[in-house]
Amino acid sequence: MRKSRHIDISSRLEATKQLGLVDDYRIVWPEKSLCAPHVTVIGRRAFPAQVTKNYVAILLAHLVPTREIVVTRNS
Protein backbone atom coordinates (compact mmCIF):
# COMPACT_ATOMS: atom_id res chain seq x y z
CA MET A 1 0.00 0.00 0.00
CA ARG A 2 2.86 2.37 0.77
CA LYS A 3 4.28 1.94 -2.74
CA SER A 4 0.94 2.61 -4.43
CA ARG A 5 0.38 5.72 -2.26
CA HIS A 6 3.87 6.95 -3.11
CA ILE A 7 3.24 6.48 -6.83
CA ASP A 8 -0.12 8.27 -6.57
CA ILE A 9 1.39 11.21 -4.65
CA SER A 10 4.40 11.53 -6.94
CA SER A 11 2.35 11.31 -10.13
CA ARG A 12 0.07 14.13 -8.94
CA LEU A 13 3.03 16.28 -7.90
CA GLU A 14 4.84 15.53 -11.16
CA ALA A 15 1.81 16.75 -13.12
CA THR A 16 1.81 19.93 -11.00
CA LYS A 17 5.51 20.32 -11.73
CA GLN A 18 4.87 19.96 -15.47
CA LEU A 19 2.19 22.66 -15.26
CA GLY A 20 4.72 25.03 -13.69
CA LEU A 21 3.30 25.56 -10.21
CA VAL A 22 6.21 23.88 -8.40
CA ASP A 23 9.92 23.51 -9.15
CA ASP A 24 10.48 20.25 -7.28
CA TYR A 25 9.18 18.12 -4.42
CA ARG A 26 10.35 15.54 -1.89
CA ILE A 27 8.35 12.78 -0.23
CA VAL A 28 9.73 11.38 3.05
CA TRP A 29 8.11 8.41 4.73
CA PRO A 30 8.53 7.98 8.50
CA GLU A 31 9.79 4.71 9.95
CA LYS A 32 6.28 3.55 10.84
CA SER A 33 4.60 2.40 7.64
CA LEU A 34 1.12 3.42 8.75
CA CYS A 35 1.98 7.09 9.21
CA ALA A 36 1.42 9.64 6.46
CA PRO A 37 4.44 10.90 4.52
CA HIS A 38 5.98 14.34 4.90
CA VAL A 39 5.86 16.26 1.61
CA THR A 40 8.13 19.22 0.94
CA VAL A 41 7.32 21.26 -2.16
CA ILE A 42 9.67 23.83 -3.66
CA GLY A 43 7.30 26.45 -5.01
CA ARG A 44 7.91 29.00 -7.71
CA ARG A 45 8.40 32.64 -6.78
CA ALA A 46 5.62 33.68 -9.19
CA PHE A 47 3.02 32.14 -6.86
CA PRO A 48 2.53 32.93 -3.16
CA ALA A 49 3.50 30.07 -0.83
CA GLN A 50 0.01 29.88 0.67
CA VAL A 51 -1.60 29.51 -2.78
CA THR A 52 0.82 26.69 -3.60
CA LYS A 53 0.16 24.96 -0.26
CA ASN A 54 -3.61 25.25 -0.67
CA TYR A 55 -3.46 23.78 -4.17
CA VAL A 56 -1.20 20.89 -3.14
CA ALA A 57 -3.31 20.22 -0.03
CA ILE A 58 -6.44 19.91 -2.16
CA LEU A 59 -4.60 17.79 -4.72
CA LEU A 60 -3.35 15.37 -2.07
CA ALA A 61 -6.33 15.64 0.31
CA HIS A 62 -7.06 11.93 0.66
CA LEU A 63 -3.36 10.93 0.65
CA VAL A 64 -1.49 13.41 2.86
CA PRO A 65 -2.79 15.57 5.75
CA THR A 66 -2.30 19.31 5.27
CA ARG A 67 -0.07 19.49 8.37
CA GLU A 68 2.45 17.21 6.59
CA ILE A 69 2.84 19.56 3.59
CA VAL A 70 5.51 22.26 3.64
CA VAL A 71 6.18 24.80 0.89
CA THR A 72 9.68 26.29 0.57
CA ARG A 73 11.43 28.51 -1.97
CA ASN A 74 14.72 28.16 -3.81
CA SER A 75 17.38 30.49 -2.49
Rosetta constraint file for C-alpha pairs under 8 A:
AtomPair CA 1 CA 5 HARMONIC 6.17 0.50
AtomPair CA 2 CA 6 HARMONIC 6.09 0.50
AtomPair CA 2 CA 33 HARMONIC 7.09 0.50
AtomPair CA 3 CA 7 HARMONIC 6.20 0.50
AtomPair CA 4 CA 8 HARMONIC 6.14 0.50
AtomPair CA 5 CA 9 HARMONIC 6.07 0.50
AtomPair CA 5 CA 63 HARMONIC 7.04 0.50
AtomPair CA 6 CA 10 HARMONIC 5.99 0.50
AtomPair CA 6 CA 27 HARMONIC 7.89 0.50
AtomPair CA 7 CA 11 HARMONIC 5.92 0.50
AtomPair CA 8 CA 12 HARMONIC 6.32 0.50
AtomPair CA 9 CA 13 HARMONIC 6.24 0.50
AtomPair CA 9 CA 60 HARMONIC 6.81 0.50
AtomPair CA 9 CA 63 HARMONIC 7.12 0.50
AtomPair CA 10 CA 14 HARMONIC 5.83 0.50
AtomPair CA 10 CA 27 HARMONIC 7.89 0.50
AtomPair CA 11 CA 15 HARMONIC 6.22 0.50
AtomPair CA 12 CA 16 HARMONIC 6.40 0.50
AtomPair CA 12 CA 59 HARMONIC 7.27 0.50
AtomPair CA 12 CA 60 HARMONIC 7.77 0.50
AtomPair CA 13 CA 17 HARMONIC 6.10 0.50
AtomPair CA 13 CA 25 HARMONIC 7.30 0.50
AtomPair CA 13 CA 56 HARMONIC 7.86 0.50
AtomPair CA 14 CA 18 HARMONIC 6.18 0.50
AtomPair CA 15 CA 19 HARMONIC 6.30 0.50
AtomPair CA 16 CA 20 HARMONIC 6.46 0.50
AtomPair CA 16 CA 21 HARMONIC 5.88 0.50
AtomPair CA 16 CA 22 HARMONIC 6.46 0.50
AtomPair CA 17 CA 21 HARMONIC 5.88 0.50
AtomPair CA 17 CA 22 HARMONIC 4.92 0.50
AtomPair CA 17 CA 23 HARMONIC 6.02 0.50
AtomPair CA 17 CA 24 HARMONIC 6.67 0.50
AtomPair CA 20 CA 44 HARMONIC 7.86 0.50
AtomPair CA 21 CA 43 HARMONIC 6.62 0.50
AtomPair CA 21 CA 44 HARMONIC 6.28 0.50
AtomPair CA 21 CA 47 HARMONIC 7.39 0.50
AtomPair CA 21 CA 52 HARMONIC 7.15 0.50
AtomPair CA 22 CA 41 HARMONIC 6.86 0.50
AtomPair CA 22 CA 42 HARMONIC 5.87 0.50
AtomPair CA 22 CA 43 HARMONIC 4.40 0.50
AtomPair CA 22 CA 44 HARMONIC 5.44 0.50
AtomPair CA 22 CA 52 HARMONIC 7.75 0.50
AtomPair CA 23 CA 41 HARMONIC 7.80 0.50
AtomPair CA 23 CA 42 HARMONIC 5.51 0.50
AtomPair CA 23 CA 43 HARMONIC 5.71 0.50
AtomPair CA 23 CA 44 HARMONIC 6.02 0.50
AtomPair CA 24 CA 41 HARMONIC 6.10 0.50
AtomPair CA 24 CA 42 HARMONIC 5.15 0.50
AtomPair CA 24 CA 43 HARMONIC 7.33 0.50
AtomPair CA 25 CA 39 HARMONIC 7.13 0.50
AtomPair CA 25 CA 40 HARMONIC 5.56 0.50
AtomPair CA 25 CA 41 HARMONIC 4.30 0.50
AtomPair CA 25 CA 42 HARMONIC 5.78 0.50
AtomPair CA 26 CA 39 HARMONIC 5.74 0.50
AtomPair CA 26 CA 40 HARMONIC 5.14 0.50
AtomPair CA 26 CA 41 HARMONIC 6.47 0.50
AtomPair CA 27 CA 37 HARMONIC 6.43 0.50
AtomPair CA 27 CA 38 HARMONIC 5.87 0.50
AtomPair CA 27 CA 39 HARMONIC 4.66 0.50
AtomPair CA 27 CA 40 HARMONIC 6.55 0.50
AtomPair CA 28 CA 37 HARMONIC 5.51 0.50
AtomPair CA 28 CA 38 HARMONIC 5.12 0.50
AtomPair CA 28 CA 39 HARMONIC 6.39 0.50
AtomPair CA 29 CA 33 HARMONIC 7.54 0.50
AtomPair CA 29 CA 35 HARMONIC 7.70 0.50
AtomPair CA 29 CA 36 HARMONIC 7.01 0.50
AtomPair CA 29 CA 37 HARMONIC 4.44 0.50
AtomPair CA 29 CA 38 HARMONIC 6.30 0.50
AtomPair CA 30 CA 35 HARMONIC 6.64 0.50
AtomPair CA 30 CA 36 HARMONIC 7.58 0.50
AtomPair CA 30 CA 37 HARMONIC 6.41 0.50
AtomPair CA 30 CA 38 HARMONIC 7.74 0.50
AtomPair CA 36 CA 63 HARMONIC 7.64 0.50
AtomPair CA 36 CA 64 HARMONIC 5.97 0.50
AtomPair CA 36 CA 65 HARMONIC 7.30 0.50
AtomPair CA 36 CA 68 HARMONIC 7.64 0.50
AtomPair CA 37 CA 64 HARMONIC 6.65 0.50
AtomPair CA 37 CA 68 HARMONIC 6.93 0.50
AtomPair CA 38 CA 64 HARMONIC 7.80 0.50
AtomPair CA 38 CA 68 HARMONIC 4.85 0.50
AtomPair CA 38 CA 69 HARMONIC 6.23 0.50
AtomPair CA 39 CA 64 HARMONIC 7.98 0.50
AtomPair CA 39 CA 68 HARMONIC 6.11 0.50
AtomPair CA 39 CA 69 HARMONIC 4.89 0.50
AtomPair CA 39 CA 70 HARMONIC 6.34 0.50
AtomPair CA 40 CA 69 HARMONIC 5.93 0.50
AtomPair CA 40 CA 70 HARMONIC 4.84 0.50
AtomPair CA 40 CA 71 HARMONIC 5.91 0.50
AtomPair CA 40 CA 72 HARMONIC 7.24 0.50
AtomPair CA 41 CA 69 HARMONIC 7.48 0.50
AtomPair CA 41 CA 70 HARMONIC 6.16 0.50
AtomPair CA 41 CA 71 HARMONIC 4.81 0.50
AtomPair CA 41 CA 72 HARMONIC 6.19 0.50
AtomPair CA 42 CA 71 HARMONIC 5.82 0.50
AtomPair CA 42 CA 72 HARMONIC 4.89 0.50
AtomPair CA 42 CA 73 HARMONIC 5.28 0.50
AtomPair CA 42 CA 74 HARMONIC 6.65 0.50
AtomPair CA 43 CA 47 HARMONIC 7.35 0.50
AtomPair CA 43 CA 49 HARMONIC 6.71 0.50
AtomPair CA 43 CA 52 HARMONIC 6.64 0.50
AtomPair CA 43 CA 71 HARMONIC 6.24 0.50
AtomPair CA 43 CA 72 HARMONIC 6.08 0.50
AtomPair CA 43 CA 73 HARMONIC 5.53 0.50
AtomPair CA 43 CA 74 HARMONIC 7.71 0.50
AtomPair CA 44 CA 73 HARMONIC 6.75 0.50
AtomPair CA 44 CA 74 HARMONIC 7.89 0.50
AtomPair CA 45 CA 73 HARMONIC 7.03 0.50
AtomPair CA 47 CA 51 HARMONIC 6.70 0.50
AtomPair CA 47 CA 52 HARMONIC 6.72 0.50
AtomPair CA 48 CA 52 HARMONIC 6.48 0.50
AtomPair CA 49 CA 53 HARMONIC 6.13 0.50
AtomPair CA 49 CA 71 HARMONIC 6.16 0.50
AtomPair CA 49 CA 72 HARMONIC 7.37 0.50
AtomPair CA 50 CA 54 HARMONIC 6.03 0.50
AtomPair CA 51 CA 55 HARMONIC 6.18 0.50
AtomPair CA 52 CA 56 HARMONIC 6.16 0.50
AtomPair CA 52 CA 71 HARMONIC 7.25 0.50
AtomPair CA 53 CA 57 HARMONIC 5.88 0.50
AtomPair CA 53 CA 69 HARMONIC 7.16 0.50
AtomPair CA 53 CA 70 HARMONIC 7.16 0.50
AtomPair CA 53 CA 71 HARMONIC 6.14 0.50
AtomPair CA 54 CA 58 HARMONIC 6.22 0.50
AtomPair CA 55 CA 59 HARMONIC 6.11 0.50
AtomPair CA 56 CA 60 HARMONIC 6.02 0.50
AtomPair CA 56 CA 69 HARMONIC 7.96 0.50
AtomPair CA 57 CA 61 HARMONIC 5.50 0.50
AtomPair CA 57 CA 64 HARMONIC 7.62 0.50
AtomPair CA 57 CA 65 HARMONIC 7.44 0.50
AtomPair CA 57 CA 66 HARMONIC 5.48 0.50
AtomPair CA 57 CA 69 HARMONIC 7.17 0.50
AtomPair CA 60 CA 64 HARMONIC 5.62 0.50
AtomPair CA 60 CA 65 HARMONIC 7.84 0.50
AtomPair CA 61 CA 65 HARMONIC 6.50 0.50
AtomPair CA 61 CA 66 HARMONIC 7.37 0.50
AtomPair CA 64 CA 68 HARMONIC 6.62 0.50
AtomPair CA 64 CA 69 HARMONIC 7.55 0.50
AtomPair CA 65 CA 69 HARMONIC 7.23 0.50
